[in-house]
């Protein structure tokens, strides 16, 4: 496919996913970065790069790209899930940040520890490549390995025992493969898994956690706050996952249960209590919307808006207005949907966000038979989509403009725009859109 259409970003991402499933993180990262060279704000490219970096253990850089994706596409739950797991992995590696004191004694610079470590490893490998025998002797303490490998530790011990059988090691399989090579490959694989798991939750982090248990009341309080934070992050992830999987009722029940729990906590225990309450009202509203309970959804999103305004949370205000507009549009109350979305316009942070926002407002005006205003918003949406280079939203905006022109009886212009939209539909590609435009 890439030979037929060189540099196709969707094809690059699909191949990157395949490389990642094969464990080839280097090629996976190359394809993800290649898709972003074509389109720096390509959401799938940002997500795939973040996923690959996470798998490589570059949790800080993965977090950066999860955040970039979430800013561009706050409607995609997977970016928030990525943020949660990357933050948890960083905390697991570094311990509780509140216990760390930094002193600015000299000039500081920001360098990726992972990149530095890889560079050192490459230099060492070039200077002195270890033989298989040297690899075999590289061991950690049995207790540490047992904790890291778990059930697989017995397999590794068995393979190491086989190495002592010299007669067996000198033999070969029917295919001509030396048994010693098979055993060493197995041990090497288990060592790689051990190192990866240690990076995700290193032993010093585990020792740190045990040390906290032995400390006094002050440390107990800090640990409690940290545990509450992790518990909240895990619960929020569960709520998002349920909704993403189509279990709206379960998502709603979890969110309502968590809301009651958080309302009972103090602001000292949960510093961002009001922000979390707003997030939960938003989640409950989205679950009600998925279940078709429009009035309940509207009530929850309005509660989210109230909390956001009281606490001056700009992103949350934008999110709530967006959701309120969607509910009003589903109810057929188009003027109220327009009012909510027009209030959101100054808060839109990207051209892509503006493209779908102008499109939705224009669609509502079209439903209200205000074709001229609908055409204006369609053209604004198209301009924003052109700035973003997003073909899909160029298609939606062009169709909206054409439909408005039909109502205005400007048939020649409408035909021209439908023809342009048809070309966009072939690029997406969408057979359903092509058939609709032709009709």
Order of alpha helices (4+ residues) and beta strands (2+ residues): alpha-alpha-alpha-alpha-alpha-alpha-alpha-alpha-alpha-alpha-alpha-alpha-alpha-alpha-alpha-alpha-alpha-alpha-alpha-alpha-alpha-alpha-alpha
